[in-house]
């Protein structure tokens, strides 16, 4: 079996990744709030500074990003929270975006490379920034749908089409693609990665690469 896999690097790599994925996602599931916390730390000052007239507070509740607005609702009408006697809040499940982190972790651990943990740390920082951007775009979408004209009439709020495009891109494209692109960039000099490439475009390995 080992000899069989030696001549099939793509199959061997795929099996290793699939073997690592359950453990990585298990850690992600049980430490979901800790994994989301750095992104929420980035999101809070941005939303408060940018949309302070609309957003009263931003925090992490379990694995959900909780956004409390300055608006309330009375009889279906959106009005200031002081007038309504209540405060509208919106929750965003961070796990719908943060799954990119365990996915990247499995790819990274399956690929031996130089400065492995340093590269992992930089990529993790990048994924947290992308997660923060995704949470911000989702927050804009939720506020747009929940508050309607009361939110969209603010000069600080981008047009509806921009919000919709940012939301779709950050939720549909970024989480599955960003981990692969970051892994490919950091692993491009690894013998494991080079072995996955078609022979026609595969660079030759030097003795230094094999060390």
VOVEXZA-758470 format. One record per residue: x, y, z of N, C-alpha, C in turn; residue in three letters. Coordinates in steps of 0.001 Angstrom, whole numbers, padded with zeros to 6 digits, always signed. Layout:
XYZXYZXYZALA ...
//
This chain:
+000826-001205+000000+000000+000000+000000+000866+001264+000000UNK +001927+001254+000845+002816+002407+000918+003509+002627-000420UNK +003984+001532-001030+004638+001639-002333+003660+002155-003388UNK +002418+001727-003276+001374+002168-004222+001168+003679-004107UNK +001118+004184-002876+000885+005606-002653+002095+006448-003018UNK +003292+005878-002923+004498+006624-003251+004479+007121-004685UNK +003828+006374-005563+003775+006753-006972+002497+007536-007298UNK +001709+007865-006293+000481+008630-006485+000421+009744-005434UNK +001239+010791-005622+001350+011850-004611+000035+012569-004334UNK -000787+012756-005361-002060+013439-005148-002979+012609-004267UNK -003050+011312-004522-003874+010437-003698-003347+010397-002269UNK -002030+010300-002126-001421+010250-000788-001726+011542-000018UNK -001557+012687-000676-001820+013968-000020-003291+014098+000353UNK -004181+013682-000541-005622+013765-000269-006001+012922+000937UNK -005441+011731+001033-005742+010863+002171-005249+011474+003485UNK -004066+012090+003444-003533+012730+004656-004420+013888+005085UNK -004843+014697+004112-005708+015840+004430-007034+015365+005021UNK -007632+014354+004416-008904+013855+004923-008745+013203+006296UNK -007572+012678+006571-007331+012114+007902-007201+013215+008953UNK -006673+014370+008546-006481+015487+009479-007738+016319+009676UNK -008595+016372+008681-009768+017243+008739-010664+016996+009960UNK -011014+015735+010309-011887+015549+011476-011317+016141+012758UNK -010020+015954+012997-009404+016494+014209-009400+018022+014177UNK -009075+018602+013029-009043+020059+012915-010425+020663+013120UNK -011444+020046+012549-012796+020578+012709-013341+020317+014108UNK -012883+019271+014754-013306+019013+016126-012780+020114+017058UNK -011512+020464+016888-010935+021555+017672-011655+022862+017364UNK -011911+023109+016092-012632+024317+015671-014019+024383+016310UNK -014694+023259+016390-016054+023252+016938-016051+023575+018434UNK -015150+022953+019174-015146+023142+020627-014479+024447+021052UNK -013637+025011+020208-012978+026278+020531-013472+027398+019624UNK -014718+027266+019183-015262+028221+018219-015231+029662+018682UNK -015537+029906+019964-015539+031285+020448-014131+031873+020508UNK -013143+031063+020889-011762+031548+020919-011237+031813+019516UNK -011632+030981+018564-011179+031157+017181-011789+032413+016571UNK -013040+032717+016930-013710+033893+016371-013302+035180+017064UNK -012827+035110+018298-012570+036304+019106-011637+037315+018442UNK -010484+036899+017863-009603+037904+017244-010288+038681+016122UNK -011122+038011+015330-011832+038707+014257-012838+039699+014826UNK -013520+039312+015901-014497+040210+016530-013803+041434+017117UNK -012598+041238+017646-011817+042369+018162-011538+043379+017043UNK -011343+042896+015826-011139+043783+014685-012439+044425+014225UNK -013532+043677+014280-014815+044158+013776-015387+045269+014654UNK -015283+045125+015962-015943+046058+016880-015566+047516+016639UNK -014280+047899+016658-013969+049319+016461-014337+049830+015073UNK -014272+048950+014068-014618+049373+012707-016095+049737+012621UNK -016960+048863+013111-018398+049131+013029-018809+050320+013895UNK -018226+050416+015086-018582+051532+015971-018137+052861+015368UNK -016916+052902+014819-016411+054148+014228-017131+054497+012928UNK -017473+053480+012152-018076+053706+010837-019578+053940+010937UNK -020242+053137+011758-021709+053177+011826-022197+053475+013238UNK -021521+054387+013903-021867+054694+015289-023285+055200+015473UNK -023844+055836+014437-025224+056305+014552-026214+055156+014545UNK -025804+054022+013992-026691+052859+013887-026342+051779+014895UNK -025058+051515+015061-024597+050416+015903-024257+050924+017303UNK -024909+050329+018303-024664+050730+019687-023534+049918+020314UNK -023493+048626+020037-022457+047776+020623-022233+046552+019754UNK -021034+045989+019873-020651+044784+019143-019941+043864+020122UNK -020320+042600+020149-019675+041671+021069-019809+040236+020607UNK -019145+039358+021318-019172+037933+021012-020017+037223+022053UNK -021028+036505+021594-021914+035745+022465-021838+034278+022047UNK -021017+033509+022783-020747+032153+022330-019924+032213+021054UNK -020454+031628+019985-019795+031727+018680-020526+032696+017758UNK -021444+033487+018310-022203+034451+017517-021686+035860+017730UNK -021604+036613+016645-021337+038037+016733-022668+038721+017010UNK -022754+039439+018111-023991+040113+018508-023843+041610+018267UNK -024727+042149+017438-024726+043577+017127-026026+044180+017650UNK -025917+045124+018557-027076+045844+019076-027140+047202+018391UNK -028312+047530+017875-028484+048775+017143-029039+049876+018050UNK -029073+051081+017528-029669+052204+018235-031145+052354+017896UNK -031709+051320+017269-033100+051367+016848-033917+050300+017561UNK -035212+050562+017618-036158+049596+018153-037335+049462+017206UNK -038295+048675+017601-039457+048421+016739-040737+048508+017558UNK -041719+049193+016999-043020+049323+017663-044112+049241+016611UNK -044893+048172+016665-045971+047989+015695-045487+047867+014277UNK -044307+047299+014085-043770+047133+012742-043012+048339+012228UNK -042964+049403+013017-042252+050612+012609-040888+050665+013281UNK -039878+051026+012496-038529+051187+013009-038362+052611+013511UNK -037904+052756+014740-037705+054081+015327-036557+054018+016323UNK -036184+055173+016846-035108+055220+017828-035444+054331+019018UNK -034416+053687+019562-034637+052746+020663-035306+053421+021858UNK -034985+054698+022118-035595+055401+023242-037101+055546+023053UNK -037532+055773+021816-038959+055921+021535-039679+054577+021545UNK -039002+053547+021005-039645+052229+020897-039693+051514+022235UNK -038788+051836+023127-038736+051139+024409-038076+049781+024308UNK -037425+049506+023185-036682+048259+023010-035530+048518+022053UNK -034704+047515+021897-033499+047661+021074-033367+046454+020162UNK -033242+046710+018877-033093+045623+017910-031644+045141+017880UNK -031493+043825+017922-030167+043227+017855-030104+042171+016766UNK -028916+041911+016276-028713+040952+015197-027534+040050+015547UNK -027709+038764+015305-026643+037795+015580-026150+037192+014271UNK -024852+036967+014215-024213+036357+013052-023404+035166+013534UNK -023698+033998+013008-022970+032786+013371-021584+032818+012721UNK -020553+033006+013527-019200+033122+012977-018728+031834+012317UNK -019330+030699+012686-018886+029426+012125-019201+029308+010633UNK -020174+030085+010147-020482+030028+008719-019343+030594+007877UNK -018418+031312+008516-017274+031883+007816-015942+031338+008318UNK -015865+030991+009600-014571+030627+010197-014123+029206+009870UNK -014932+028439+009131-014505+027079+008782-013283+027082+007871UNK -012951+028251+007336-011744+028349+006516-010491+028058+007331UNK -010541+028304+008639-009354+028123+009490-009013+026643+009681UNK -009951+025761+010092-009580+024345+010182-009264+023730+008825UNK -009898+024220+007766-009604+023722+006425-008150+024033+006056UNK -007729+025277+006288-006334+025637+006012-005383+024855+006906UNK -005744+024668+008168-004873+023956+009107-004583+022549+008617UNK -005610+021853+008113-005413+020491+007604-004480+020488+006393UNK -004674+021436+005489-003795+021525+004318-002355+021810+004738UNK -002201+022714+005690-000867+023110+006135-000137+021965+006843UNK -000835+021289+007734-000208+020198+008481+000154+019018+007581UNK -000547+018895+006462-000271+017792+005535+000915+018079+004627UNK +001498+019282+004752+002571+019695+003840+003809+020103+004621UNK +004796+019234+004735+006053+019628+005390+006716+020765+004623UNK +007173+021780+005348+007821+022931+004704+008700+023662+005704UNK +009595+024482+005188+010453+025284+006054+009632+026366+006749UNK +010063+026779+007954+009394+027842+008724+007901+027588+008796UNK +007543+026336+009040+006143+025929+008985+005259+026731+009930UNK +005667+026851+011199+004807+027535+012168+004780+029038+011957UNK +005866+029590+011466+005861+031022+011144+004886+031317+010012UNK +004926+030492+008984+003993+030660+007870+002557+030453+008319UNK +002354+029460+009192+001010+029204+009704+000472+030424+010450UNK +001327+031045+011263+000892+032204+012046+000492+033363+011141UNK +001285+033622+010099+000952+034708+009186-000338+034425+008415UNK -000512+033191+008002-001736+032830+007277-002948+032881+008193UNK -002768+032480+009442-003860+032561+010402-004285+034008+010607UNK -003318+034910+010689-003628+036329+010792-004418+036799+009572UNK -003977+036361+008386-004699+036717+007169-006125+036201+007162UNK -006318+034974+007628-007668+034399+007678-008540+035123+008697UNK -007956+035573+009803-008726+036356+010770-009165+037689+010174UNK -008283+038321+009400-008656+039583+008750-009780+039356+007746UNK -009670+038293+006954-010733+037967+005991-012030+037620+006710UNK -011930+036929+007856-013113+036619+008647-013765+037905+009141UNK -012949+038855+009596-013480+040135+010062-014199+040871+008934UNK -013604+040871+007746-014250+041519+006596-015567+040824+006246UNK -015586+039500+006347-016815+038763+006081-017904+039076+007094UNK -017517+039207+008358-018493+039549+009396-019024+040962+009200UNK -018160+041877+008773-018608+043248+008521-019603+043285+007366UNK -019305+042572+006281-020226+042561+005136-021547+041893+005505UNK -021502+040855+006337-022735+040200+006778-023531+041126+007696UNK -022826+041869+008548-023503+042832+009422-024208+043905+008594UNK -023555+044402+007555-024185+045398+006679-025446+044833+006036UNK -025361+043593+005587-026536+042953+004963-027680+042823+005959UNK -027371+042361+007187-028415+042174+008196-029043+043501+008610UNK -028215+044522+008758-028744+045846+009126-029582+046422+007988UNK -029151+046198+006756-029911+046682+005610-031287+046033+005556UNK -031343+044712+005734-032621+044003+005680-033475+044265+006911UNK -032830+044428+008067-033586+044594+009299-034093+045996+009535UNK -033281+046995+009184-033650+048383+009476-034164+049133+008256UNK -033888+048616+007081-034413+049230+005868-033943+050657+005662UNK -034905+051548+005383-034586+052934+005049-033873+053649+006183UNK -034184+053296+007423-033539+053954+008559-032027+053753+008523UNK -031587+052655+007961-030156+052366+007843-029590+052880+006531UNK -030291+052646+005438-029768+052971+004122-029706+054470+003863UNK -030470+055266+004597-030453+056713+004382-029210+057381+004958UNK -028434+056657+005748-027206+057219+006304-026173+057389+005203UNK -025458+058529+005208-024453+058795+004183-023280+057827+004256UNK -023050+057244+005426-021905+056349+005595-022147+054966+005002UNK -023389+054654+004701-023746+053305+004229-023565+053210+002719UNK -022869+052182+002235-022692+052016+000778-024002+051607+000116UNK -024063+051703-001228-025281+051327-001952-025652+049855-001742UNK -026916+049555-001974-027438+048195-001791-026661+047169-002602UNK -026361+047484-003855-025651+046534-004720-024260+046217-004182UNK -023593+047212-003633-022252+046997-003079-022321+046083-001862UNK -023314+046314-001003-023484+045465+000183-023768+044025-000234UNK -024668+043846-001198-025030+042499-001649-023829+041787-002265UNK -023052+042499-003082-021884+041895-003734-020821+041529-002703UNK -020575+042427-001748-019574+042152-000714-019987+040959+000139UNK -021269+040874+000449-021767+039758+001260-021616+038433+000520UNK -022019+038401-000723-021938+037160-001491-020495+036722-001689UNK -019613+037670-001985-018213+037328-002203-017563+036808-000923UNK -017828+037481+000196-017160+037125+001447-017708+035858+002079UNK -018911+035457+001709-019489+034246+002298-019417+033041+001369UNK -019490+033268+000054-019492+032153-000895-018122+031851-001479UNK -017296+032876-001666-016021+032698-002354-014833+032613-001399UNK -014780+033521-000433-013592+033637+000411-013359+032419+001305UNK -014348+031932+002070-014060+030823+003000-013498+029561+002345UNK -014008+029128+001177-013413+027917+000589-012146+028174-000222UNK -012012+029369-000808-010878+029625-001704-009653+030183-000990UNK -009858+031051+000001-008724+031680+000681-007772+030663+001304UNK -008269+029614+001988-007333+028637+002555-006478+027945+001497UNK -007070+027623+000367-006326+026938-000700-005257+027857-001283UNK -005618+029123-001512-004659+030062-002092-003515+030356-001121UNK -003825+030527+000154-002779+030775+001143-001858+029564+001277UNK -002470+028378+001290-001664+027152+001371-000760+027010+000154UNK -001305+027250-001031-000511+027111-002254+000648+028095-002271UNK +000417+029298-001777+001492+030300-001776+002592+029930-000784UNK +002212+029535+000420+003218+029231+001441+003921+027907+001171UNK +003258+026988+000461+003829+025656+000235+004463+025506-001137UNK +004552+026597-001890+004978+026493-003296+006385+025930-003465UNK +007237+026060-002438+008597+025528-002524+008748+024173-001838UNK +007650+023657-001297+007714+022373-000602+007744+021217-001600UNK +008584+020204-001359+008595+019032-002240+007224+018375-002364UNK +006447+018408-001274+005103+017819-001323+004233+018549-002323UNK +004244+019876-002278+003435+020669-003203+003927+020507-004635UNK +005240+020560-004812+005803+020421-006157+005452+019052-006751UNK +005409+018030-005895+005061+016698-006374+003630+016575-006835UNK +002771+017528-006413+001365+017501-006842+001167+018131-008212UNK +002156+018885-008666+002024+019582-009939+002224+018625-011111UNK +001585+018910-012254+001854+018115-013462+003333+018200-013836UNK +003871+017135-014359+005299+017079-014663+005729+018170-015630UNK +004820+018589-016509+005176+019591-017514+005516+020941-016891UNK +004936+021249-015732+005184+022551-015102+005895+022389-013759UNK +006341+021189-013454+006965+020933-012159+008414+021396-012167UNK +008804+022324-011278+010214+022740-011214+011066+021628-010632UNK +012338+021653-010971+013237+020633-010443+013578+020945-009003UNK +013696+019894-008191+014040+020043-006785+015552+020055-006629UNK +016059+021042-005943+017487+021064-005640+017745+020245-004389UNK +018998+019967-004131+019319+019209-002916+018900+019968-001677UNK +018932+021316-001754+018517+022133-000610+017038+021971-000352UNK +016223+021856-001422+014783+021676-001261+014449+020382-000596UNK +015242+019364-000828+014951+018051-000279+015368+017894+001177UNK +016145+018842+001691+016597+018754+003068+015453+019038+004012UNK 
//
